Amino acid sequence: MGAEYTKKELLITVVARLLQGCGHIACGASSPIPGAAALLTRARSNGRTRVTVLGSEKNNFFTNGGVELFDIAGEGRLDAFFLGGGQIDGFANINLVGTGGTYPNNDVRWPGSFGSAYLYFVVPKVILFREEHTRRVFVPKVDFVSAPGVSEPGVYRPGGPKHLVTNLALFDFDPKRIRFTLVSVHPGHTVEEVLDNTGFDFDRPAMVPVTPAPDAQTLAELRGSIRPEIAETYPRFAETAFAA
């Protein structure tokens, strides 16, 4: 029987696997799981990976926050970033503005798009991350496109979505086919559960694998060195996300 782990430890491990080989990874605000995954990737990179966690004092070398982040992304010096949304559809469009009614008079308003559309276009590996996996989030079509998943032919776009990680499963995204593919379902969940809670169609193999659980070495790293590092920015998360 394998070692016990928390759901957040599993998700950190899943995201870290997707980040292998990245030179510079950046995480925006309110991103403790991506941040922990980036720190785990750096710890295993023998100094080849740089991590920027916005909101951190120890892991953020910018003096002007998002402005500098946008600059290095535009220069091609950022390999991976994370985006989420109040809504995400099967075309990898994300909505960070709101739902219901007609913009700008939406019934429900969210914080806004900020630089999501820009980063979606220029960062080579964008990982969509949203813990909640329900039809409220994963909809047939977003109510407002904060950032488009794909662009028209002839549009210069070196960046875009590569993966989607949720509390149920891992997906890959193919921009040519404009379609998600289910890669694996997390332990304790089923393909039927993913289908029931997803509002758009996606591809899947005949036999969908189970997402590999974190091994003992990974759990030791997470609980030993990564927990205190992420606690500097997200102290409450560090208190509850890791098993004793």
C-alpha positions in Angstrom: 0.0 0.0 0.0 1.4 3.4 -0.9 2.0 6.3 1.4 -0.9 8.5 2.4 -1.1 11.9 0.8 -3.5 14.9 0.7 -5.4 15.9 -2.4 -3.3 19.1 -2.6 -0.1 17.1 -2.5 -1.4 15.0 -5.4 -2.2 18.2 -7.4 1.2 19.7 -6.7 2.9 16.5 -7.9 0.7 16.5 -11.1 1.6 20.1 -11.9 5.3 19.6 -11.2 5.5 16.7 -13.7 4.2 19.1 -16.4 6.8 21.7 -15.5 9.9 19.5 -16.0 12.5 21.1 -18.2 11.1 24.6 -17.9 13.8 27.3 -17.4 11.6 30.1 -15.9 8.3 29.5 -14.3 6.1 32.3 -12.9 3.0 32.1 -10.7 0.4 34.8 -10.2 -1.5 35.8 -7.2 -3.6 33.3 -5.2 -1.7 30.3 -6.7 -0.4 28.2 -3.9 -0.6 24.8 -5.6 1.1 26.1 -8.8 3.6 27.9 -6.7 4.5 24.8 -4.7 4.8 22.8 -7.9 7.1 25.3 -9.3 9.3 25.3 -6.2 9.4 21.5 -6.3 10.5 21.6 -10.0 13.2 24.1 -9.1 14.4 21.9 -6.2 14.9 19.0 -8.7 16.5 21.0 -11.5 20.1 21.3 -10.2 19.9 25.1 -10.6 18.4 25.1 -14.2 15.0 26.4 -13.2 14.1 29.9 -12.0 10.8 30.5 -10.2 9.0 33.7 -9.7 6.1 33.7 -7.2 4.3 37.1 -7.3 3.6 38.2 -3.7 6.7 36.5 -2.4 9.7 38.4 -1.0 12.2 35.4 -1.3 11.0 34.1 -4.7 10.3 37.3 -6.6 13.1 39.3 -8.0 10.9 41.9 -9.7 10.7 45.4 -8.3 7.6 46.4 -10.4 5.5 43.2 -10.2 3.3 42.4 -13.2 5.0 45.1 -15.4 8.3 43.3 -15.4 6.5 39.9 -15.7 4.9 41.1 -18.9 8.2 42.5 -20.2 10.1 39.2 -19.8 7.2 37.2 -21.2 7.1 39.4 -24.3 10.8 38.9 -24.7 10.4 35.1 -24.7 12.1 34.7 -21.3 9.2 33.0 -19.5 8.6 29.3 -20.2 5.5 28.5 -18.1 2.6 30.3 -16.4 -0.8 29.4 -15.0 -4.2 30.7 -15.8 -7.7 29.9 -14.5 -11.1 31.3 -14.8 -14.6 31.5 -13.4 -15.5 29.7 -16.7 -13.5 27.6 -19.1 -14.9 26.1 -22.2 -13.9 23.3 -24.6 -12.1 25.7 -26.8 -9.8 26.7 -23.9 -11.4 30.1 -23.7 -11.3 31.5 -20.2 -13.7 34.0 -18.5 -12.4 36.2 -15.7 -15.0 38.9 -16.0 -18.4 37.6 -15.0 -21.6 35.8 -15.9 -25.2 36.6 -16.7 -26.6 39.7 -18.4 -24.6 41.7 -20.9 -21.1 43.1 -20.3 -20.4 45.4 -18.6 -23.6 44.8 -16.6 -23.1 41.2 -15.7 -25.2 39.7 -12.9 -22.0 38.3 -11.3 -18.7 40.1 -11.6 -15.2 38.7 -11.1 -11.9 40.6 -10.6 -11.2 41.0 -14.4 -8.9 39.8 -17.1 -5.8 41.7 -16.0 -3.0 40.5 -18.3 -4.4 37.0 -19.1 -5.0 37.6 -22.8 -1.5 38.9 -23.3 0.2 36.1 -21.4 -2.0 33.5 -23.1 -0.5 34.7 -26.4 3.2 34.8 -25.5 4.0 32.2 -22.8 4.8 28.9 -24.6 3.4 26.6 -21.8 0.2 27.9 -20.2 -1.3 25.4 -17.7 -4.9 26.0 -17.0 -5.6 25.2 -13.3 -8.9 25.1 -11.5 -9.5 22.9 -8.5 -13.3 23.1 -8.8 -14.4 20.7 -11.5 -18.2 21.3 -12.1 -20.4 22.3 -15.0 -20.6 25.7 -13.4 -16.9 26.2 -14.3 -16.5 23.9 -17.4 -19.1 25.2 -19.7 -20.0 24.7 -23.4 -19.2 28.3 -24.1 -17.9 31.0 -21.8 -20.1 34.1 -21.3 -17.2 36.4 -21.9 -13.8 35.7 -23.5 -11.2 37.2 -21.3 -8.5 35.2 -23.2 -9.0 33.0 -26.3 -7.7 29.5 -26.3 -6.8 29.7 -30.0 -6.4 32.4 -32.7 -7.2 32.8 -36.3 -4.7 31.6 -39.0 -2.0 34.1 -39.6 -2.0 35.5 -36.0 1.4 35.4 -34.5 1.0 33.4 -31.3 4.0 31.6 -29.8 2.0 30.9 -26.6 -1.1 29.1 -25.5 -2.7 26.4 -23.4 -1.0 23.0 -23.1 -2.7 21.3 -20.2 -5.7 21.6 -17.8 -5.5 20.3 -14.2 -8.5 20.0 -12.0 -9.4 18.2 -8.7 -10.7 15.3 -10.8 -8.4 14.9 -13.8 -5.6 15.9 -16.1 -6.2 17.0 -19.7 -4.0 18.0 -22.7 -5.1 20.6 -25.2 -4.5 20.4 -28.9 -4.6 23.8 -30.5 -4.8 22.4 -34.1 -7.9 20.3 -33.3 -9.1 22.9 -30.7 -10.0 20.1 -28.3 -9.1 18.7 -24.9 -8.1 15.1 -24.4 -8.5 13.4 -21.0 -5.1 12.1 -20.0 -5.8 10.6 -16.6 -8.3 10.6 -13.8 -7.1 11.2 -10.2 -7.2 8.4 -7.7 -10.6 8.0 -6.1 -12.5 9.4 -9.1 -13.9 8.0 -12.3 -14.3 8.8 -16.0 -18.1 8.9 -15.4 -17.6 11.5 -12.7 -15.5 13.7 -15.1 -18.1 13.4 -17.8 -20.9 14.3 -15.4 -19.1 17.4 -14.3 -17.8 18.7 -17.6 -20.1 20.9 -19.8 -18.1 20.4 -23.0 -17.1 17.3 -25.1 -13.5 16.0 -25.0 -11.6 13.0 -26.3 -10.4 10.1 -24.2 -8.7 6.8 -24.8 -10.6 3.5 -24.4 -8.9 2.9 -21.1 -8.1 6.1 -19.2 -5.2 5.7 -16.8 -5.2 6.7 -13.1 -3.0 9.7 -12.3 0.1 8.4 -10.6 0.2 9.2 -6.9 3.2 11.0 -5.3 5.9 8.6 -4.2 7.5 8.6 -0.8 10.5 10.7 -2.0 8.2 13.4 -3.4 6.1 13.5 -0.3 9.3 13.9 1.8 10.4 16.8 -0.4 7.0 18.5 -0.2 6.8 18.2 3.6 10.4 18.8 4.2 11.6 21.8 2.1 8.6 22.9 -0.1 6.2 23.5 2.8 8.3 26.1 4.6 9.1 27.8 1.2 5.5 28.2 0.1 4.5 29.2 3.7 6.4 32.4 3.2 3.7 33.5 0.8 0.8 31.2 1.7 1.0 30.4 5.4 -2.6 29.1 5.8 -2.1 26.9 2.8 1.1 25.4 4.2 -0.7 24.6 7.5 -3.4 22.5 5.9 -2.2 21.3 2.5 0.4 18.8 3.6 0.0 15.7 5.7 2.0 15.4 8.9 
